[in-house]
Amino acid sequence: MLGRLPYEIREAIVQVCGKAFWYRDPFRSFLLSAGVPPDLYDRFADGSKFKIARNVLAELDSLGDEGHFIQRQLLTELCKLRNVPDEAVPDRDAALQALRWLKQLAIDQKLFVQEQRSAEDQKTQEARSRQAALASRAQKMGELRATFGTMVQSRDDPQKRGYGLEDLLAELFEVHEIAYRRPYRTATEQIDGHFEFRGFDYLVEARWRVEPPSEADLAAFKTKVDKKLTSTRGLFVSIVGFRPEVVMEFTRGVTSNIVLMDGADLSLILEGHISLLDALDAKINKAAQEGIIYFPLAQRFMR
């Protein structure tokens, strides 16, 4: 049986996590690569990195031997670091000092995961972690699907439904492990969301109104995108869809850097017929190769 890590080791891990990482996405990726279940991390994602690390270690204790194994795996991955993993940290010297102290403690107490489990046991644990991650993702997708179904049946005012759509999109991207910035304001604009995909930045426009967007609506969103770096594109999500004649007129004689998604597309994704990543690839490829910015995903299954 593996026991919990000694207090000084746990505290040293917390200090390294808090001082050696600056951005949250690399920090999350590192913990997940060490075996920390995604849903466990996400439960504490709003706290500081010190708090996240301390809470994750505490929750792993409740998992018994499997949790203690992940703790040691995390310790080992940290000890393998030869340098500060995140160059953006404000105090690099403090981060290196915390890392050196953790390594010294680990060496003194011989607490390396390789000495605790055989390679076969480690593979078993990795398989279990993958299965747990898949189960967690399936559960979350089921919740999002139910939420969307409730929203479709509701009679909420358009503004409230719009806010609900913004939240649903953010959670959908996060489930697919695509870093997503929730709605924010610049000095002059409201942006409904932002994500990075295949080397490009994407601004998001999310609408759930009674009428489809007009040509002016599409043009206004394109203007938002055009004012950003040239590597920026746009994803316009309109649950009620788009009028073909409006899309045709909007794209007549001009290049476009936005793609369109409607409620039917979103339903196919939530129902598991196509992943979000494949859906984005299909729409982006159609727009890039054929200039078709409104490609209903249902057509993909009619070939």
N, C-alpha and C positions, 0 to 999 in steps of 0.2 A: 504493500500500500504506500502510495506517495502521500507525504504530509504537506501541509501548507508551508509556504516559504517563510523563512525567518523575517522578523519585523524589519531589521536593517536592510535586508535585500529588497523587500517590498517597497520600502520608503525610497531606496536608491533607484528602483525602477520608475517610481512616480516622478522623481526629480529629473531623470533623463527624459522621460516623455514630455514633461512640461518645459524643459529648457532646450532640448535638441530638435524640437519640431516647432514650426511657426504656422504653416498653412494646415488647415484641417484635412484636406483631401489626402495628401501624402501620409499624414498621421493615421487616418482611418485605414488606408491601404496597407500600411505597415502592420497594424494590429491584426487585420484580417489575414494577411499572409502568414502571421504567426499562429493562426488557428482560432482567433477570437471570433465567435459567431457574429454576423452582421447585425442581427436584431439586438444582440446584447450591447454592442457599441452604440447603435442608434438610440437606445433607451436613454443614454446619458449624453447625447451629442451636443446638447445646448450648453453644457457646462464648460469650464476651462479645461485645458489638456491635463492639468494636474488632477482635477476632479474626475475627469473621464477615466484616467488611469487608475485612480484609487477605487472608484466604484466598480470598474471592470474586474479588478483583482478580487474585490469583495464578493462580487457575483459568481466568479469562477470558483470561489471557495464552496459555494452552495452546491456546485455540481460534483463535489466529491473528487474521486481519483482522476476522472477525466478533466475536471477543471484545474486540478493541481498540475496535470501534465501540460495543459495549455500555458499555465503560468511559467513553467520551466522552459517551454518552447519559446515563449516571449523573451524570457531572460537570455536564452542562448542567442536568439536573433539580434538582440541589442548588443550582446557581447561580441558578435561577429563584426559589428560596425567598426571600420577603421577611421572614420571621420564623422563629422556632424552630417546627418542625412539631409538636413534642410538648410541650405546656405543663407536663407533669409532670416535666420534667427538673429535677434538684436544683440545678444551677448554670446558670441561664439566661444570665448574662453571659458565662461561658466558652463556652457554645454559640454565642452570637452572635459572639463574637470569632473562633472557629474558622471560622464561616461567612463572615465578612467577609474573613478571610485567604485562604480558598479562592477567593472571587470575585476578589480582587485578583490572585492568581496566574494564574487563568484568563484574566483580561483582559490581563494583561501578555504571556501566551504565546499568546493568541488560540486557545484550545483549546475551541471550542464545536462540538457535533456538527452543527449546522446548516451550518457552514462546511466540513464534511468530506464530507457526503453529500447528494445531491439528495433531494427529497421522495419521488420514486419509489423510490429505494434504501431509504429509511427504511420505506416501506410494505412492501417486500419483506422487510426484516428483521423487521418486526412479524409478518408472516404466518408466517415461519419460526419465530419464537419461539412463536407460538400452536400451530403444528404440533408443535413439540418438546414443549410443555406437554401437549398431547393425547396424544402418544405416551408420555410419561412416566406420565401418569395411567392410560392403558390397561395399561401394563406393571405398574404397582403394583396395579391391580384384579385382574389375572391372578394375581399373587402372593398376594393376599388370598384369592381364590377357591380357589387350591390349598391354602393353609393351612387354610381352613375345611373343605375336603374331607378333609384328613388328620385333622383334629380329629374329624370325624364318625365316621371309621373307627377311631379309636384307642380304647384301653380305659383311658385315664388315669383316675385317681380324680377325683371331681367337683370337688374344690377346685382341682386343677391345671388342669382344663378351664375352670373359672371364671376363673382368672387369664389363661388364653389368650384367652378371650372378651373380657375387659376390654382386652387389648392390641389385639385385632383391631378392636374398635369404635373405639378411639382412632385407629388408623391409617385406618380407613374415613372417619371424619369429617375427618381432616386431608387426605386425598386430595381430598375435596370442598370443601376450603378453608373448613371451619367450625372456628373456634377451639375446641379441646377440652382440658379439664383432665383429666388422667389421675387414677386413684384416689387419694384422700386421706382423711385422718382429721381430724375435729374433736375437741373435747375429749371428746365422748360418742358419736360416730357414725362409721361407715365409709361413705364415699360412693364409689360405683364410677366416677363420672365427672360432668362438668358441661359444658354447652355453651349458647350463646345462639342463638336462632333466631326470626326474625320479631318481635323486640322482647320476647321472653320468655326467662327463664332456665330451663334444664331440668336437674334432677338425674337421674342414670342409675342404675338397678339392673340388674346383669347376672348372669344365673343360667343354669347348665347342670347341672341336677340330674336325678335319675332321675324324680322326680315333679313334676307341675306345681305352681305356687304355690298355697297355700291362701288362703282369705279373710283369714286373719290376716296372711299375708305381704303381701298387697296393702294391708291396713290399716296395717301397720307402715311400709311405704314411703310411703304417703300422709301419715302423721304426720311423717316426715322432711321432706317437701315443705311441709306446712302450717306448720312452725316457721320457715320462711324468709319472705322478703318476699312480699307478695301477688301479685307478678308472676311467681312461681316455679311451674313445673309439673314433671311427672315423666315419664320414659320408662322403662318396665319391660320389659326384654328377657329372655324366657324361651325358650330354644331348644326345649324340649319342649312349648311351647304353654301354653294355659290352659283349664281346664274351663269350658265355657259356663255351667253352673249356678253355679259359684263367682263368675264375673264378674257374672252376673245378681243374685246375692244381695248382692254387694259394692256394686253401684250402686243397689240398691232404695231408693227414697225419699231418696237423698242426692245432692248434687252431687259431681262428681269433677274433679280437676285432673291426672290422669295418663292416659297412653295406653299401650297394650300392643303389643309386637312379638314375634313368635315366629321360630323357625328357618326356617320356610318363607318368611316375609317377607324375612329376611336373605339367603336363597338367591337370591330374585328380584333383590335389589339387587346382589349380588355377580356374578350372571350377566349383568347389564346390561339386564334387562328393564325396570327402572325405576330412576331415579337416587335417591340418598339424599334429595335435596331434595324431589323429587316424592313420595317415599314418606312423608316426614314431613308434607308438606302434606296428602296424602290422609287420613292418620290423624287429624291435628289437626282438619281441617275436618269429618270425620265425627263426631268427639267434640263439637266446638263446636256444630254445626248439628243433630245428631240424638241426642246423648248416648251414642253408641256408642263406647266406649273400646277395644273389641277388634274391629278391622276388618281381617280377613285381606286382604292386598294382592291375592291371587289373585282375589278377587271383583271387583276393578277390571277385570280382563281378561275377565270372563264376561258383561259387559253387551252 
